[in-house]
Amino acid sequence: MLTLAICFFYLPCAFGRRKKAPGMSETILITGGAGFIGSHVSRLLLERGHRVRVLDSLIDQVHGGRGPTLLDDEVEFLRGDVRDEASLVPALKGVDSVIHLAAEVGVGQSMYAIDRYVSVNDLGTAALFQQLIHRPVRRVVVASSMSIYGEGLYRDADGNLHEDVLRPPRREGDTGWDPIDAQGRPLVPVPTTETKRPNLASVYAITKYTQERLTLTLAPAYGMEGVALRLWNAYGPGQALSNPYTGVLAIFASRLHNRQRPMVFEDGQQRRDFVHVGDVARAFLLALEHPRAAGQVYNVASGEDRSVEEVALSLARAMGHPELGPEITGRARSGDIRHNIADISRIRDELGFSVDRDFEDDLAELAEWVAQQQAEDRVAEARQELEARGLVA
């Protein structure tokens, strides 16, 4: 009786609600679900027999004043802000699980739109859980980011691993871009595992880590399951081409679509992992349904890394503009990291996630989609914003 009383005091609304087993048909809320990743996730959930509800504020920077044009007709759409109780209460009614995508994205912009990023990303997550206290769900899956690692994992010439690599601020006359050890020897990037300590190099990274920790702390405290997916660079049809702070491939595609050369910071040799949005959607489905995912953090990537210059050249060829090679600026942005290569062995071994795609074929698919779109090139405007604030060196 005492145990029951304590549990009732701690979880006032967890009783009386039958928790469905994973894999059964559920009603799933996707916050921020009307955009690029959310639309692909919702489509996959519908195919699995789930009912999907989306709460999205349709901000102009992402949606350009348009409605939820990427969503299937079967999706129940609610327009509202995740920070707003009046929007959250009806959005959560009858919901069994939540996929939390609502966030401002972009490292560069986060370094000057500080209050907006912290408000939407962190206050928004707090507001969501404030409501989930009273109407708990089975599982909450939050979209985190590879940015929380800062620089990825490195190995020095003696074979020692380095977790907390920092590049000093760029100074006039500096010629090298890669991190070095205390003896001045270059460090070599190696795949980054989920066990690497966070190294938060931007406001965006700080907010994504806070979203992640709020989810993994509060979900189990109120009888729910939390999962965090650290996403690498997602690409594919549906990206916001007119948003100059979105994924790098979308930014490059917008430039090429407008017959402009892609703009690449530093020397273009920084290495990233690019993961197709279809694979990202499958990772969310696994994180939602797999029993083993509860309480865990997973990298979501392709497991292959490429230089940013290489990717710009490949996309230019795919879009039929091989002559529009990248403009290498030789300048650095505050908050950017040099290399981050993903280790995806945990999500592969524990959840069965796998990637079997041809990058060049996927770029051809992206190019075909972009050719049918209208894209306003705002990259120069975004660069001017950063330079005016001293965030480009």
N, C-alpha and C positions, 0 to 999 in steps of 0.2 A: 504493500500500500504506500509506504514511504517512497519507494522508487517511482511508482506511478505518479505520485504527487509532485516529485521533483521534476520529472519529465514533462508533466503537464504545465508546470510553471515555466519551464525553459522553452518549450515548444508549444505555444498555446494553440496553434492552428494545424499542427501536423497530424492530429488525429481526425478520423472521420473522412479522410481522403484516401482512396485506394490507389496505391502506387502501382503503376503498370510495369510489367517486366520489360526489359529492353528487347527490342525487336518487334513488340506488339505495335499496332497502329496507335499513334499518339497525335495530340494537337500540339504543335511546336510553334513557339513564337521566335521569330528572328528579328532582333533589334537592328536597325540600320540595314535591313534586308533588301531594300529596293535597288541597291547598287550592283556593282560588278560581281563580287564574290557571292553576295546574298542571292542574286538571281539564279546563279548556277546551283547553289546549295538548295534553294527552294525547289528547283526543278527535280533534283535528285531525290529529295524527300517525298515529293508527290509521286514519283515513280515507285517508291518503296511503300506507298499506301498511306503515308502520313497526311494529316491535315496541316496546312501551313498558314500562319498569320504573320504579317509583317508590320512592324511599327517603324516608320521612317519619317524624318522631318523634311526630306527632299531639298537639302541645301543647294543654293544656286551653283556654287563652285563645282559640285559634283554632277548635278542633274540639269544645270543650265535652264532652269525655269520650266522644265518638262515634268510630266507626271511619272508614275512608276511604269515606264514603257518597257522595261526589261522583264517584268513579272508575267507569269502565265495567268490566264483568267481564273484558274481555280484557287489562286492565292487570295486570302482575305487581307485587304490592305487597309491600314489605319494610318492616317497622317498625324504625326505628333512627335514631340521632343522627349527623349528618354529621361530627361531631367524633370519632366512635368508629371506630377502625381495624377492630374486629371487625364493624362494620356496613358499612363502606365496601368491604372486600375482596370479599365476595360480591356486593355491589351492582354493582361494576364488572366482574365476570367476564363476558366475552363482549360487552362494550359497545362500540359504534362511535363514539358521540358523547354528549355530556352537556349538558343544560340545567340550569343551576344557579340554582334559585329559593330554596333553603333560607336563611331569614333571619328575624330578628325585625324587625317593621315598626312604624313610628309615631314621629314626631318627638317628641311630648310625653313619652312614656314613656321614650324613650332618654335624656332629660336627667336621669333619676334612676336608671334601671336600667342604669347604665353598663357594669358588668362583664358583665352578661348579653348586652347588644347586641354588645359587642366580641368576646365569646367565641363566640357563635353565628355572627355574620356574618363576622368576620375570621379567627378561629381555625378556624372551620368551613371556610372557603375554603382556608386554608393546609393543613388536614388532607386535603382533597380532592386538592389538587395534590401533596401528599406521596405519595399513592397513585398518582396519574397519572404520576409519574416512572417507576414500574415497569410500568405498564400504560397507555401513551399511547393516546389516541383521535384520531379525525380532527379533531373540532372541539368546543370548549367555548363555549356561549353563556351569559353571565351576566346576571341581572336587576340592572341598576343603577337609578338614580333621578334624576328631575329635581331632587331636593333638593340634589344636589351643586353646582348652580349658585348656591345661596343665592338672593338677589334676582336676578331675571332681568336681561336687557339693557335699558338705559334710554337715552333721548335727551333732551338738554337743549334749552332754547329757542334756542340757537345751532346746533343740529343735530349737536352732538358726542355720540358714544356713550360710555356709562359702563358698565364691566364690573364694577367692584368696589364697588357701592353697598352701604352699610351703614346701617341705621337705628339711632340711638342708643337705649339703654335707655329705656323709657317712664318719664316723671316726672309727678308730680302737677301738674295744670294744663295738661298737653299737650293740644292740641285736634286737631292734624292727624295723619294716619296715613301719608300718602304721603311717599316720600323727596324731598329737595330738594337742589339743588346748593349750591356754596359761596356763591353770591349769594342764597340763600334762595328760588330759583325752583323750582317743582315739576318733577320729572322725569317723563317720559312713558314707560310700558313699551312695548317693541317686541319682536318675535319673537326668541327666544333660539336661537342656532345652537350646534352642537356645538363650535365653536372658542372659545366664551366660556371664560375662565379659571374654574376652580372657586372657589367662595366658601363654605366649609363652615361652616354656621351652627348645626349640631346634631350630637349624637353619632351619630344615625342617618345623617346626610349623610357624616360622616367614615368610618363603617364601609362605606357603599355605595361610596364612592370607593376605599377600600382593596380591596374585593372586585373592583372594576373593574380596578384597576391590577395586582393579583395575576394576574388572568386574562390581561390583555394583555401582561404581562411574561413569565410562566412558560410559557404555551402555546407560543409560538414557540421558546422556549429548549429545549424538549423535543420539537420536531418536530410540534407540534399547531397548530391554528388557533384563535384566540380572537376572540370578538365580544362587545361590551357594548351592551345596550339600556337607554337611560335612559327609564324609564317615567314618564308623567304620571299623572293620577288615573284609575285604572281603575274601571269600574263594570259592573254587570250581574248576572244571576242567579248565585247561588252564593256571594255575599259572606258573610263571617262577621258576622252581624248583632249578635251579643252581645259582640263585641270592640270596646271603646270607643276603641281606638287604630288601627283600620283605616281604610279609605278614607272620605272625608267623606260620600259619598252613602250608604254603608252605615250610618254613624252616624245620619244624618238619617232614613233609612228605619226604623231601630230605634226612634227617638224617636216618629215618626209612627205606627208600628204599635202603640205603647203609648199612643196618644192624648196625646202630649207634644209641645210645640213644639220644633223643631230649635234647638240652641244654636249661635250664630254668634259667634265672637270678633271683636274690633275693631268696625268699623262695617258689616261685611258687603260692602263694595265691593272687597275684594281679589279679584283676577282669577286664574282657573285654567283649564286645559284639561282636559276630561273625555273620556276615550277608552273606548269599549266594549270589554269583555273579548274579544269575538270578533275585533276588530281587533288587540288585543294578541297573541292567539294566532297570527294570520296573520303578524304581525311576527316572532314567534319561528320560525315555519316558514321564512320568507324568510332570516332570519339563520342558520338551520341549513343550508339547502340552497344558497343563492346563492353562486357562486364569488367574487363581488366583495366579499362581506361580511367575508372573513377579515381580521383585524387592525383592524377598524373599530369606531367608536362611533356609535350612531344614537339620535336622539330618536324616541320612540314616543308619538304624541298624535293628536288629531283635526285640529289646525290651526285650531280655533275656541276663543275664550276667552269665559268668562262670569263674572259676579260670583257670589260664594258666596251672597249673599242671593237673587239671581235663581234660582239652582239650587234653593235651599231652597223657594222659593215654587212653582216648577214641579213639584217632587216632591210637595209637599203637595196640589196639584191632581190630580196623577196618581193619588195614593193615596186620593183622595176626601175629603180633609180640608183644603179651601181656607181654613177658618177658623183653622187652626193655622199661622199665619205664624211666621217665625223669631223667636227671642228674641235680640236684638242685645245682647251683653253690654257692649260698650264697653271691653273689657279685652283685653290682649295676652298671649300665651303665649311664653315663652322658646323660641327656636329657630324660630319661625314667620317666614315671609317675607311681603312685601306682595303682589307681583305676579310671576308667571312665566308667560310666554306662549311657546308652542312654535313653533319653525320646523321643519317636517318635510320641507323640500325635499331634504335629502340622502338620506333613506330612500326618498323618492318617486322621485328621479332615478336612484339607483344600484341599488335593489332592486325598484322597481316597486310600492312600497306606496301604497295609496290608501284613502281613507275616504269612503264614500258612504252615510251613515246619517242618519236623522231623529232628533234628540235627544229630542223629545217622544214619538215612538213607542218609543224605547228606554226612556224613563222609564215608559211604560205597561207595557212588558214586565217591567221590574223590579218595578213595583207589583203586578202580577199574581202574580209569584213570591213576593214578600214576604208577600202575603195568605195564602199556604199554609204559612208558617213560624212557628216559635216564636222569639221574640226577647226576650231579657232586656235591659232598658235599664240600662246601667251608666255612662252619661255623667256623671251627677252624682257618682258615686263617683270616676271618673277626674279630674273637675275638682277635687274635694276633695284628691286625692293631689297634684295640681300646686300647688294653693294652699298646702297644708301645707309644701311645700318652697320656697315663695317664687318659683315659676316662672310665676305669673300676676300681671300688673301692671295 
